[in-house]
Amino acid sequence: LVLNAYPWANVDSVIEQASNKPVTLPSERSTPLRLKLPAGTYRVTFKHPAAGKSVAVLASVQAQKSQSANGSFPTLTARDYLKRAGYAQ
């Protein structure tokens, strides 16, 4: 399962729907992130530090197939990005 968010995010959680059990995630959770998971349906939650709320999507994984799950957050303007990075007033 390939997890991606636009412009980027951290993967906050991945929950297997049938059992409601969380998937163990690596310490580095920024997108894009690739996970090897058994077939099933998963609820993926993305969190961007500048966004007010998380984004959740469902992903269906089939055996021996690659699947992607994508989330989207409002994008920052170049000026906003530079301001947050401390380069602009």
PDB file of N, CA, C and O in Angstrom:
ATOM      1  N   LEU A   1       0.857  -1.174   0.000  1.00  0.00           N
ATOM      2  CA  LEU A   1       0.000   0.000   0.000  1.00  0.00           C
ATOM      3  C   LEU A   1       0.896   1.226   0.000  1.00  0.00           C
ATOM      4  O   LEU A   1       1.726   1.397   0.893  1.00  0.00           O
ATOM      5  N   VAL A   2       0.729   2.068  -0.990  1.00  0.00           N
ATOM      6  CA  VAL A   2       1.493   3.308  -1.082  1.00  0.00           C
ATOM      7  C   VAL A   2       0.603   4.445  -0.581  1.00  0.00           C
ATOM      8  O   VAL A   2      -0.487   4.671  -1.108  1.00  0.00           O
ATOM      9  N   LEU A   3       1.077   5.153   0.435  1.00  0.00           N
ATOM     10  CA  LEU A   3       0.317   6.238   1.045  1.00  0.00           C
ATOM     11  C   LEU A   3       0.935   7.566   0.637  1.00  0.00           C
ATOM     12  O   LEU A   3       2.142   7.768   0.770  1.00  0.00           O
ATOM     13  N   ASN A   4       0.097   8.467   0.138  1.00  0.00           N
ATOM     14  CA  ASN A   4       0.585   9.753  -0.293  1.00  0.00           C
ATOM     15  C   ASN A   4      -0.427  10.831   0.059  1.00  0.00           C
ATOM     16  O   ASN A   4      -1.629  10.573   0.117  1.00  0.00           O
ATOM     17  N   ALA A   5       0.066  12.030   0.291  1.00  0.00           N
ATOM     18  CA  ALA A   5      -0.798  13.169   0.595  1.00  0.00           C
ATOM     19  C   ALA A   5      -0.247  14.385  -0.123  1.00  0.00           C
ATOM     20  O   ALA A   5       0.956  14.490  -0.358  1.00  0.00           O
ATOM     21  N   TYR A   6      -1.131  15.293  -0.465  1.00  0.00           N
ATOM     22  CA  TYR A   6      -0.753  16.492  -1.197  1.00  0.00           C
ATOM     23  C   TYR A   6      -1.051  17.726  -0.365  1.00  0.00           C
ATOM     24  O   TYR A   6      -2.194  17.881   0.064  1.00  0.00           O
ATOM     25  N   PRO A   7      -0.087  18.627  -0.104  1.00  0.00           N
ATOM     26  CA  PRO A   7       1.254  18.562  -0.639  1.00  0.00           C
ATOM     27  C   PRO A   7       2.117  17.504   0.047  1.00  0.00           C
ATOM     28  O   PRO A   7       2.996  16.933  -0.598  1.00  0.00           O
ATOM     29  N   TRP A   8       1.901  17.229   1.308  1.00  0.00           N
ATOM     30  CA  TRP A   8       2.536  16.132   2.049  1.00  0.00           C
ATOM     31  C   TRP A   8       1.840  16.044   3.403  1.00  0.00           C
ATOM     32  O   TRP A   8       1.082  16.937   3.782  1.00  0.00           O
ATOM     33  N   ALA A   9       2.102  14.973   4.116  1.00  0.00           N
ATOM     34  CA  ALA A   9       1.550  14.808   5.468  1.00  0.00           C
ATOM     35  C   ALA A   9       2.304  13.681   6.163  1.00  0.00           C
ATOM     36  O   ALA A   9       3.149  13.011   5.570  1.00  0.00           O
ATOM     37  N   ASN A  10       1.980  13.496   7.412  1.00  0.00           N
ATOM     38  CA  ASN A  10       2.428  12.327   8.155  1.00  0.00           C
ATOM     39  C   ASN A  10       1.263  11.352   8.222  1.00  0.00           C
ATOM     40  O   ASN A  10       0.105  11.758   8.317  1.00  0.00           O
ATOM     41  N   VAL A  11       1.579  10.074   8.171  1.00  0.00           N
ATOM     42  CA  VAL A  11       0.545   9.059   8.331  1.00  0.00           C
ATOM     43  C   VAL A  11       0.314   8.931   9.831  1.00  0.00           C
ATOM     44  O   VAL A  11       1.200   8.505  10.571  1.00  0.00           O
ATOM     45  N   ASP A  12      -0.871   9.299  10.266  1.00  0.00           N
ATOM     46  CA  ASP A  12      -1.197   9.291  11.688  1.00  0.00           C
ATOM     47  C   ASP A  12      -1.571   7.888  12.160  1.00  0.00           C
ATOM     48  O   ASP A  12      -1.161   7.454  13.236  1.00  0.00           O
ATOM     49  N   SER A  13      -2.357   7.182  11.338  1.00  0.00           N
ATOM     50  CA  SER A  13      -2.738   5.820  11.705  1.00  0.00           C
ATOM     51  C   SER A  13      -3.220   5.047  10.486  1.00  0.00           C
ATOM     52  O   SER A  13      -3.676   5.623   9.498  1.00  0.00           O
ATOM     53  N   VAL A  14      -3.107   3.724  10.584  1.00  0.00           N
ATOM     54  CA  VAL A  14      -3.668   2.798   9.598  1.00  0.00           C
ATOM     55  C   VAL A  14      -4.378   1.724  10.411  1.00  0.00           C
ATOM     56  O   VAL A  14      -3.751   1.024  11.206  1.00  0.00           O
ATOM     57  N   ILE A  15      -5.681   1.598  10.211  1.00  0.00           N
ATOM     58  CA  ILE A  15      -6.500   0.652  10.984  1.00  0.00           C
ATOM     59  C   ILE A  15      -7.108  -0.373  10.041  1.00  0.00           C
ATOM     60  O   ILE A  15      -7.727  -0.005   9.042  1.00  0.00           O
ATOM     61  N   GLU A  16      -6.939  -1.662  10.349  1.00  0.00           N
ATOM     62  CA  GLU A  16      -7.570  -2.723   9.566  1.00  0.00           C
ATOM     63  C   GLU A  16      -9.040  -2.739   9.946  1.00  0.00           C
ATOM     64  O   GLU A  16      -9.376  -2.921  11.116  1.00  0.00           O
ATOM     65  N   GLN A  17      -9.928  -2.549   8.962  1.00  0.00           N
ATOM     66  CA  GLN A  17     -11.351  -2.346   9.233  1.00  0.00           C
ATOM     67  C   GLN A  17     -12.047  -3.553   9.867  1.00  0.00           C
ATOM     68  O   GLN A  17     -12.818  -3.385  10.812  1.00  0.00           O
ATOM     69  N   ALA A  18     -11.795  -4.748   9.375  1.00  0.00           N
ATOM     70  CA  ALA A  18     -12.522  -5.927   9.864  1.00  0.00           C
ATOM     71  C   ALA A  18     -12.253  -6.194  11.346  1.00  0.00           C
ATOM     72  O   ALA A  18     -13.169  -6.528  12.098  1.00  0.00           O
ATOM     73  N   SER A  19     -10.995  -6.046  11.759  1.00  0.00           N
ATOM     74  CA  SER A  19     -10.630  -6.335  13.154  1.00  0.00           C
ATOM     75  C   SER A  19     -10.524  -5.076  14.012  1.00  0.00           C
ATOM     76  O   SER A  19     -10.431  -5.160  15.236  1.00  0.00           O
ATOM     77  N   ASN A  20     -10.538  -3.912  13.364  1.00  0.00           N
ATOM     78  CA  ASN A  20     -10.358  -2.636  14.050  1.00  0.00           C
ATOM     79  C   ASN A  20      -9.010  -2.562  14.772  1.00  0.00           C
ATOM     80  O   ASN A  20      -8.885  -1.883  15.791  1.00  0.00           O
ATOM     81  N   LYS A  21      -8.000  -3.265  14.240  1.00  0.00           N
ATOM     82  CA  LYS A  21      -6.672  -3.279  14.850  1.00  0.00           C
ATOM     83  C   LYS A  21      -5.740  -2.337  14.104  1.00  0.00           C
ATOM     84  O   LYS A  21      -5.740  -2.296  12.874  1.00  0.00           O
ATOM     85  N   PRO A  22      -4.940  -1.573  14.862  1.00  0.00           N
ATOM     86  CA  PRO A  22      -3.989  -0.667  14.209  1.00  0.00           C
ATOM     87  C   PRO A  22      -2.807  -1.425  13.606  1.00  0.00           C
ATOM     88  O   PRO A  22      -2.375  -2.453  14.127  1.00  0.00           O
ATOM     89  N   VAL A  23      -2.303  -0.898  12.507  1.00  0.00           N
ATOM     90  CA  VAL A  23      -1.104  -1.429  11.872  1.00  0.00           C
ATOM     91  C   VAL A  23       0.094  -0.733  12.511  1.00  0.00           C
ATOM     92  O   VAL A  23       0.063   0.477  12.732  1.00  0.00           O
ATOM     93  N   THR A  24       1.141  -1.487  12.807  1.00  0.00           N
ATOM     94  CA  THR A  24       2.357  -0.895  13.346  1.00  0.00           C
ATOM     95  C   THR A  24       3.041  -0.107  12.247  1.00  0.00           C
ATOM     96  O   THR A  24       3.335  -0.645  11.180  1.00  0.00           O
ATOM     97  N   LEU A  25       3.295   1.166  12.505  1.00  0.00           N
ATOM     98  CA  LEU A  25       3.899   2.044  11.520  1.00  0.00           C
ATOM     99  C   LEU A  25       5.367   2.290  11.850  1.00  0.00           C
ATOM    100  O   LEU A  25       5.766   2.207  13.012  1.00  0.00           O
ATOM    101  N   PRO A  26       6.175   2.592  10.830  1.00  0.00           N
ATOM    102  CA  PRO A  26       7.585   2.906  11.091  1.00  0.00           C
ATOM    103  C   PRO A  26       7.710   4.255  11.796  1.00  0.00           C
ATOM    104  O   PRO A  26       6.750   5.024  11.839  1.00  0.00           O
ATOM    105  N   SER A  27       8.875   4.543  12.343  1.00  0.00           N
ATOM    106  CA  SER A  27       9.069   5.813  13.041  1.00  0.00           C
ATOM    107  C   SER A  27       8.999   6.991  12.072  1.00  0.00           C
ATOM    108  O   SER A  27       8.522   8.062  12.446  1.00  0.00           O
ATOM    109  N   GLU A  28       9.461   6.818  10.848  1.00  0.00           N
ATOM    110  CA  GLU A  28       9.366   7.865   9.820  1.00  0.00           C
ATOM    111  C   GLU A  28       8.057   7.663   9.073  1.00  0.00           C
ATOM    112  O   GLU A  28       7.897   6.696   8.328  1.00  0.00           O
ATOM    113  N   ARG A  29       7.115   8.593   9.280  1.00  0.00           N
ATOM    114  CA  ARG A  29       5.760   8.432   8.755  1.00  0.00           C
ATOM    115  C   ARG A  29       5.376   9.454   7.694  1.00  0.00           C
ATOM    116  O   ARG A  29       4.205   9.545   7.327  1.00  0.00           O
ATOM    117  N   SER A  30       6.336  10.221   7.195  1.00  0.00           N
ATOM    118  CA  SER A  30       5.986  11.230   6.198  1.00  0.00           C
ATOM    119  C   SER A  30       5.712  10.568   4.849  1.00  0.00           C
ATOM    120  O   SER A  30       6.270   9.522   4.520  1.00  0.00           O
ATOM    121  N   THR A  31       4.840  11.208   4.087  1.00  0.00           N
ATOM    122  CA  THR A  31       4.476  10.674   2.781  1.00  0.00           C
ATOM    123  C   THR A  31       5.495  11.131   1.741  1.00  0.00           C
ATOM    124  O   THR A  31       6.098  12.195   1.878  1.00  0.00           O
ATOM    125  N   PRO A  32       5.681  10.320   0.702  1.00  0.00           N
ATOM    126  CA  PRO A  32       5.026   9.038   0.443  1.00  0.00           C
ATOM    127  C   PRO A  32       5.595   7.943   1.339  1.00  0.00           C
ATOM    128  O   PRO A  32       6.773   7.961   1.696  1.00  0.00           O
ATOM    129  N   LEU A  33       4.744   7.000   1.692  1.00  0.00           N
ATOM    130  CA  LEU A  33       5.114   5.890   2.573  1.00  0.00           C
ATOM    131  C   LEU A  33       4.571   4.598   1.984  1.00  0.00           C
ATOM    132  O   LEU A  33       3.405   4.529   1.598  1.00  0.00           O
ATOM    133  N   ARG A  34       5.412   3.579   1.915  1.00  0.00           N
ATOM    134  CA  ARG A  34       5.003   2.280   1.386  1.00  0.00           C
ATOM    135  C   ARG A  34       4.933   1.265   2.527  1.00  0.00           C
ATOM    136  O   ARG A  34       5.874   1.129   3.308  1.00  0.00           O
ATOM    137  N   LEU A  35       3.801   0.554   2.611  1.00  0.00           N
ATOM    138  CA  LEU A  35       3.606  -0.483   3.621  1.00  0.00           C
ATOM    139  C   LEU A  35       3.248  -1.794   2.940  1.00  0.00           C
ATOM    140  O   LEU A  35       2.503  -1.805   1.960  1.00  0.00           O
ATOM    141  N   LYS A  36       3.779  -2.904   3.458  1.00  0.00           N
ATOM    142  CA  LYS A  36       3.362  -4.229   2.991  1.00  0.00           C
ATOM    143  C   LYS A  36       2.289  -4.721   3.945  1.00  0.00           C
ATOM    144  O   LYS A  36       2.543  -4.922   5.133  1.00  0.00           O
ATOM    145  N   LEU A  37       1.078  -4.913   3.412  1.00  0.00           N
ATOM    146  CA  LEU A  37      -0.056  -5.305   4.243  1.00  0.00           C
ATOM    147  C   LEU A  37      -0.783  -6.480   3.624  1.00  0.00           C
ATOM    148  O   LEU A  37      -0.779  -6.639   2.403  1.00  0.00           O
ATOM    149  N   PRO A  38      -1.411  -7.309   4.456  1.00  0.00           N
ATOM    150  CA  PRO A  38      -2.243  -8.383   3.924  1.00  0.00           C
ATOM    151  C   PRO A  38      -3.498  -7.802   3.257  1.00  0.00           C
ATOM    152  O   PRO A  38      -3.882  -6.664   3.522  1.00  0.00           O
ATOM    153  N   ALA A  39      -4.113  -8.582   2.409  1.00  0.00           N
ATOM    154  CA  ALA A  39      -5.341  -8.146   1.743  1.00  0.00           C
ATOM    155  C   ALA A  39      -6.375  -7.736   2.788  1.00  0.00           C
ATOM    156  O   ALA A  39      -6.488  -8.350   3.848  1.00  0.00           O
ATOM    157  N   GLY A  40      -7.118  -6.694   2.465  1.00  0.00           N
ATOM    158  CA  GLY A  40      -8.144  -6.202   3.377  1.00  0.00           C
ATOM    159  C   GLY A  40      -8.445  -4.747   3.118  1.00  0.00           C
ATOM    160  O   GLY A  40      -7.903  -4.138   2.196  1.00  0.00           O
ATOM    161  N   THR A  41      -9.312  -4.197   3.940  1.00  0.00           N
ATOM    162  CA  THR A  41      -9.672  -2.789   3.845  1.00  0.00           C
ATOM    163  C   THR A  41      -9.102  -2.062   5.058  1.00  0.00           C
ATOM    164  O   THR A  41      -9.208  -2.532   6.191  1.00  0.00           O
ATOM    165  N   TYR A  42      -8.497  -0.909   4.796  1.00  0.00           N
ATOM    166  CA  TYR A  42      -7.807  -0.149   5.832  1.00  0.00           C
ATOM    167  C   TYR A  42      -8.283   1.299   5.841  1.00  0.00           C
ATOM    168  O   TYR A  42      -8.531   1.895   4.794  1.00  0.00           O
ATOM    169  N   ARG A  43      -8.401   1.843   7.033  1.00  0.00           N
ATOM    170  CA  ARG A  43      -8.708   3.270   7.192  1.00  0.00           C
ATOM    171  C   ARG A  43      -7.382   3.968   7.485  1.00  0.00           C
ATOM    172  O   ARG A  43      -6.723   3.680   8.484  1.00  0.00           O
ATOM    173  N   VAL A  44      -7.004   4.880   6.609  1.00  0.00           N
ATOM    174  CA  VAL A  44      -5.730   5.595   6.716  1.00  0.00           C
ATOM    175  C   VAL A  44      -6.018   7.037   7.103  1.00  0.00           C
ATOM    176  O   VAL A  44      -6.843   7.699   6.473  1.00  0.00           O
ATOM    177  N   THR A  45      -5.341   7.524   8.135  1.00  0.00           N
ATOM    178  CA  THR A  45      -5.512   8.905   8.576  1.00  0.00           C
ATOM    179  C   THR A  45      -4.199   9.652   8.371  1.00  0.00           C
ATOM    180  O   THR A  45      -3.145   9.239   8.855  1.00  0.00           O
ATOM    181  N   PHE A  46      -4.292  10.767   7.637  1.00  0.00           N
ATOM    182  CA  PHE A  46      -3.151  11.637   7.376  1.00  0.00           C
ATOM    183  C   PHE A  46      -3.295  12.891   8.223  1.00  0.00           C
ATOM    184  O   PHE A  46      -4.404  13.358   8.482  1.00  0.00           O
ATOM    185  N   LYS A  47      -2.145  13.437   8.656  1.00  0.00           N
ATOM    186  CA  LYS A  47      -2.167  14.678   9.428  1.00  0.00           C
ATOM    187  C   LYS A  47      -1.057  15.589   8.913  1.00  0.00           C
ATOM    188  O   LYS A  47       0.105  15.196   8.821  1.00  0.00           O
ATOM    189  N   HIS A  48      -1.449  16.817   8.581  1.00  0.00           N
ATOM    190  CA  HIS A  48      -0.489  17.833   8.143  1.00  0.00           C
ATOM    191  C   HIS A  48      -0.384  18.850   9.271  1.00  0.00           C
ATOM    192  O   HIS A  48      -1.408  19.293   9.792  1.00  0.00           O
ATOM    193  N   PRO A  49       0.842  19.232   9.663  1.00  0.00           N
ATOM    194  CA  PRO A  49       0.985  20.131  10.813  1.00  0.00           C
ATOM    195  C   PRO A  49       0.327  21.498  10.631  1.00  0.00           C
ATOM    196  O   PRO A  49      -0.034  22.137  11.619  1.00  0.00           O
ATOM    197  N   ALA A  50       0.166  21.955   9.403  1.00  0.00           N
ATOM    198  CA  ALA A  50      -0.440  23.272   9.180  1.00  0.00           C
ATOM    199  C   ALA A  50      -1.949  23.206   8.995  1.00  0.00           C
ATOM    200  O   ALA A  50      -2.614  24.241   8.940  1.00  0.00           O
ATOM    201  N   ALA A  51      -2.489  22.004   8.900  1.00  0.00           N
ATOM    202  CA  ALA A  51      -3.930  21.850   8.690  1.00  0.00           C
ATOM    203  C   ALA A  51      -4.642  21.722  10.026  1.00  0.00           C
ATOM    204  O   ALA A  51      -4.094  21.177  10.984  1.00  0.00           O
ATOM    205  N   GLY A  52      -5.848  22.221  10.082  1.00  0.00           N
ATOM    206  CA  GLY A  52      -6.615  22.190  11.320  1.00  0.00           C
ATOM    207  C   GLY A  52      -7.187  20.831  11.663  1.00  0.00           C
ATOM    208  O   GLY A  52      -7.488  20.558  12.825  1.00  0.00           O
ATOM    209  N   LYS A  53      -7.342  19.974  10.664  1.00  0.00           N
ATOM    210  CA  LYS A  53      -7.902  18.659  10.949  1.00  0.00           C
ATOM    211  C   LYS A  53      -7.241  17.592  10.093  1.00  0.00           C
ATOM    212  O   LYS A  53      -6.583  17.899   9.099  1.00  0.00           O
ATOM    213  N   SER A  54      -7.418  16.350  10.479  1.00  0.00           N
ATOM    214  CA  SER A  54      -6.862  15.211   9.755  1.00  0.00           C
ATOM    215  C   SER A  54      -7.737  14.869   8.555  1.00  0.00           C
ATOM    216  O   SER A  54      -8.888  15.297   8.459  1.00  0.00           O
ATOM    217  N   VAL A  55      -7.166  14.092   7.647  1.00  0.00           N
ATOM    218  CA  VAL A  55      -7.893  13.578   6.493  1.00  0.00           C
ATOM    219  C   VAL A  55      -7.838  12.061   6.564  1.00  0.00           C
ATOM    220  O   VAL A  55      -6.763  11.482   6.726  1.00  0.00           O
ATOM    221  N   ALA A  56      -9.003  11.408   6.441  1.00  0.00           N
ATOM    222  CA  ALA A  56      -9.064   9.943   6.487  1.00  0.00           C
ATOM    223  C   ALA A  56      -9.597   9.418   5.158  1.00  0.00           C
ATOM    224  O   ALA A  56     -10.514   9.994   4.573  1.00  0.00           O
ATOM    225  N   VAL A  57      -9.009   8.315   4.687  1.00  0.00           N
ATOM    226  CA  VAL A  57      -9.445   7.659   3.456  1.00  0.00           C
ATOM    227  C   VAL A  57      -9.494   6.156   3.698  1.00  0.00           C
ATOM    228  O   VAL A  57      -8.830   5.644   4.600  1.00  0.00           O
ATOM    229  N   LEU A  58     -10.282   5.451   2.890  1.00  0.00           N
ATOM    230  CA  LEU A  58     -10.315   3.998   2.927  1.00  0.00           C
ATOM    231  C   LEU A  58      -9.491   3.459   1.776  1.00  0.00           C
ATOM    232  O   LEU A  58      -9.532   3.994   0.667  1.00  0.00           O
ATOM    233  N   ALA A  59      -8.744   2.399   2.041  1.00  0.00           N
ATOM    234  CA  ALA A  59      -7.931   1.758   1.013  1.00  0.00           C
ATOM    235  C   ALA A  59      -8.225   0.269   1.019  1.00  0.00           C
ATOM    236  O   ALA A  59      -8.237  -0.370   2.071  1.00  0.00           O
ATOM    237  N   SER A  60      -8.459  -0.269  -0.149  1.00  0.00           N
ATOM    238  CA  SER A  60      -8.702  -1.698  -0.300  1.00  0.00           C
ATOM    239  C   SER A  60      -7.458  -2.340  -0.897  1.00  0.00           C
ATOM    240  O   SER A  60      -7.041  -1.991  -2.001  1.00  0.00           O
ATOM    241  N   VAL A  61      -6.870  -3.278  -0.165  1.00  0.00           N
ATOM    242  CA  VAL A  61      -5.651  -3.953  -0.600  1.00  0.00           C
ATOM    243  C   VAL A  61      -6.001  -5.345  -1.091  1.00  0.00           C
ATOM    244  O   VAL A  61      -6.663  -6.112  -0.392  1.00  0.00           O
ATOM    245  N   GLN A  62      -5.550  -5.669  -2.302  1.00  0.00           N
ATOM    246  CA  GLN A  62      -5.740  -7.004  -2.865  1.00  0.00           C
ATOM    247  C   GLN A  62      -4.416  -7.741  -2.820  1.00  0.00           C
ATOM    248  O   GLN A  62      -3.355  -7.125  -2.917  1.00  0.00           O
ATOM    249  N   ALA A  63      -4.472  -9.062  -2.674  1.00  0.00           N
ATOM    250  CA  ALA A  63      -3.266  -9.880  -2.589  1.00  0.00           C
ATOM    251  C   ALA A  63      -2.404  -9.710  -3.839  1.00  0.00           C
ATOM    252  O   ALA A  63      -2.907  -9.735  -4.962  1.00  0.00           O
ATOM    253  N   GLN A  64      -1.116  -9.540  -3.628  1.00  0.00           N
ATOM    254  CA  GLN A  64      -0.115  -9.455  -4.687  1.00  0.00           C
ATOM    255  C   GLN A  64      -0.319  -8.279  -5.639  1.00  0.00           C
ATOM    256  O   GLN A  64       0.164  -8.319  -6.771  1.00  0.00           O
ATOM    257  N   LYS A  65      -1.022  -7.236  -5.207  1.00  0.00           N
ATOM    258  CA  LYS A  65      -1.231  -6.055  -6.057  1.00  0.00           C
ATOM    259  C   LYS A  65      -0.845  -4.801  -5.287  1.00  0.00           C
ATOM    260  O   LYS A  65      -0.985  -4.725  -4.067  1.00  0.00           O
ATOM    261  N   SER A  66      -0.355  -3.826  -6.036  1.00  0.00           N
ATOM    262  CA  SER A  66      -0.021  -2.542  -5.445  1.00  0.00           C
ATOM    263  C   SER A  66      -1.259  -1.653  -5.462  1.00  0.00           C
ATOM    264  O   SER A  66      -1.982  -1.604  -6.457  1.00  0.00           O
ATOM    265  N   GLN A  67      -1.496  -0.960  -4.373  1.00  0.00           N
ATOM    266  CA  GLN A  67      -2.646  -0.063  -4.246  1.00  0.00           C
ATOM    267  C   GLN A  67      -2.152   1.233  -3.635  1.00  0.00           C
ATOM    268  O   GLN A  67      -1.205   1.227  -2.849  1.00  0.00           O
ATOM    269  N   SER A  68      -2.779   2.333  -3.983  1.00  0.00           N
ATOM    270  CA  SER A  68      -2.393   3.600  -3.363  1.00  0.00           C
ATOM    271  C   SER A  68      -3.589   4.232  -2.663  1.00  0.00           C
ATOM    272  O   SER A  68      -4.740   4.011  -3.042  1.00  0.00           O
ATOM    273  N   ALA A  69      -3.297   5.012  -1.648  1.00  0.00           N
ATOM    274  CA  ALA A  69      -4.305   5.783  -0.920  1.00  0.00           C
ATOM    275  C   ALA A  69      -3.772   7.200  -0.828  1.00  0.00           C
ATOM    276  O   ALA A  69      -2.639   7.421  -0.399  1.00  0.00           O
ATOM    277  N   ASN A  70      -4.598   8.165  -1.237  1.00  0.00           N
ATOM    278  CA  ASN A  70      -4.156   9.553  -1.305  1.00  0.00           C
ATOM    279  C   ASN A  70      -5.057  10.467  -0.491  1.00  0.00           C
ATOM    280  O   ASN A  70      -6.281  10.342  -0.509  1.00  0.00           O
ATOM    281  N   GLY A  71      -4.426  11.386   0.221  1.00  0.00           N
ATOM    282  CA  GLY A  71      -5.149  12.422   0.943  1.00  0.00           C
ATOM    283  C   GLY A  71      -4.743  13.772   0.393  1.00  0.00           C
ATOM    284  O   GLY A  71      -3.703  13.888  -0.255  1.00  0.00           O
ATOM    285  N   SER A  72      -5.540  14.789   0.639  1.00  0.00           N
ATOM    286  CA  SER A  72      -5.240  16.110   0.107  1.00  0.00           C
ATOM    287  C   SER A  72      -5.513  17.181   1.161  1.00  0.00           C
ATOM    288  O   SER A  72      -6.527  17.148   1.859  1.00  0.00           O
ATOM    289  N   PHE A  73      -4.589  18.123   1.258  1.00  0.00           N
ATOM    290  CA  PHE A  73      -4.715  19.249   2.174  1.00  0.00           C
ATOM    291  C   PHE A  73      -4.615  20.533   1.369  1.00  0.00           C
ATOM    292  O   PHE A  73      -4.028  20.532   0.287  1.00  0.00           O
ATOM    293  N   PRO A  74      -5.181  21.637   1.874  1.00  0.00           N
ATOM    294  CA  PRO A  74      -5.034  22.910   1.156  1.00  0.00           C
ATOM    295  C   PRO A  74      -3.558  23.245   1.008  1.00  0.00           C
ATOM    296  O   PRO A  74      -2.773  23.042   1.934  1.00  0.00           O
ATOM    297  N   THR A  75      -3.188  23.753  -0.145  1.00  0.00           N
ATOM    298  CA  THR A  75      -1.782  24.073  -0.375  1.00  0.00           C
ATOM    299  C   THR A  75      -1.464  25.476   0.124  1.00  0.00           C
ATOM    300  O   THR A  75      -2.335  26.342   0.208  1.00  0.00           O
ATOM    301  N   LEU A  76      -0.203  25.670   0.450  1.00  0.00           N
ATOM    302  CA  LEU A  76       0.282  26.964   0.894  1.00  0.00           C
ATOM    303  C   LEU A  76       0.812  27.733  -0.311  1.00  0.00           C
ATOM    304  O   LEU A  76       1.319  27.136  -1.261  1.00  0.00           O
ATOM    305  N   THR A  77       0.695  29.035  -0.271  1.00  0.00           N
ATOM    306  CA  THR A  77       1.346  29.838  -1.295  1.00  0.00           C
ATOM    307  C   THR A  77       2.840  29.851  -0.992  1.00  0.00           C
ATOM    308  O   THR A  77       3.255  29.531   0.122  1.00  0.00           O
ATOM    309  N   ALA A  78       3.641  30.220  -1.980  1.00  0.00           N
ATOM    310  CA  ALA A  78       5.089  30.296  -1.766  1.00  0.00           C
ATOM    311  C   ALA A  78       5.409  31.291  -0.648  1.00  0.00           C
ATOM    312  O   ALA A  78       6.304  31.055   0.163  1.00  0.00           O
ATOM    313  N   ARG A  79       4.677  32.396  -0.613  1.00  0.00           N
ATOM    314  CA  ARG A  79       4.900  33.402   0.423  1.00  0.00           C
ATOM    315  C   ARG A  79       4.584  32.839   1.810  1.00  0.00           C
ATOM    316  O   ARG A  79       5.340  33.057   2.756  1.00  0.00           O
ATOM    317  N   ASP A  80       3.463  32.112   1.931  1.00  0.00           N
ATOM    318  CA  ASP A  80       3.111  31.503   3.215  1.00  0.00           C
ATOM    319  C   ASP A  80       4.178  30.504   3.661  1.00  0.00           C
ATOM    320  O   ASP A  80       4.546  30.462   4.835  1.00  0.00           O
ATOM    321  N   TYR A  81       4.670  29.705   2.721  1.00  0.00           N
ATOM    322  CA  TYR A  81       5.692  28.719   3.036  1.00  0.00           C
ATOM    323  C   TYR A  81       6.955  29.405   3.554  1.00  0.00           C
ATOM    324  O   TYR A  81       7.496  29.017   4.589  1.00  0.00           O
ATOM    325  N   LEU A  82       7.420  30.419   2.838  1.00  0.00           N
ATOM    326  CA  LEU A  82       8.621  31.144   3.252  1.00  0.00           C
ATOM    327  C   LEU A  82       8.426  31.843   4.578  1.00  0.00           C
ATOM    328  O   LEU A  82       9.350  31.900   5.390  1.00  0.00           O
ATOM    329  N   LYS A  83       7.234  32.379   4.811  1.00  0.00           N
ATOM    330  CA  LYS A  83       6.947  33.038   6.084  1.00  0.00           C
ATOM    331  C   LYS A  83       7.025  32.046   7.236  1.00  0.00           C
ATOM    332  O   LYS A  83       7.618  32.337   8.275  1.00  0.00           O
ATOM    333  N   ARG A  84       6.424  30.871   7.050  1.00  0.00           N
ATOM    334  CA  ARG A  84       6.468  29.841   8.111  1.00  0.00           C
ATOM    335  C   ARG A  84       7.877  29.327   8.347  1.00  0.00           C
ATOM    336  O   ARG A  84       8.221  28.921   9.456  1.00  0.00           O
ATOM    337  N   ALA A  85       8.692  29.347   7.294  1.00  0.00           N
ATOM    338  CA  ALA A  85      10.080  28.887   7.410  1.00  0.00           C
ATOM    339  C   ALA A  85      10.985  29.979   7.976  1.00  0.00           C
ATOM    340  O   ALA A  85      12.159  29.726   8.247  1.00  0.00           O
ATOM    341  N   GLY A  86      10.442  31.215   8.161  1.00  0.00           N
ATOM    342  CA  GLY A  86      11.206  32.294   8.752  1.00  0.00           C
ATOM    343  C   GLY A  86      11.996  33.127   7.769  1.00  0.00           C
ATOM    344  O   GLY A  86      12.880  33.882   8.172  1.00  0.00           O
ATOM    345  N   TYR A  87      11.692  33.005   6.460  1.00  0.00           N
ATOM    346  CA  TYR A  87      12.422  33.740   5.441  1.00  0.00           C
ATOM    347  C   TYR A  87      11.689  34.968   4.926  1.00  0.00           C
ATOM    348  O   TYR A  87      12.280  35.735   4.165  1.00  0.00           O
ATOM    349  N   ALA A  88      10.469  35.191   5.288  1.00  0.00           N
ATOM    350  CA  ALA A  88       9.714  36.346   4.797  1.00  0.00           C
ATOM    351  C   ALA A  88       8.913  36.934   5.946  1.00  0.00           C
ATOM    352  O   ALA A  88       8.602  36.253   6.923  1.00  0.00           O
ATOM    353  N   GLN A  89       8.592  38.186   5.814  1.00  0.00           N
ATOM    354  CA  GLN A  89       7.823  38.880   6.834  1.00  0.00           C
ATOM    355  C   GLN A  89       6.357  38.885   6.472  1.00  0.00           C
ATOM    356  O   GLN A  89       5.539  39.427   7.215  1.00  0.00           O
TER     357      GLN A  89
END
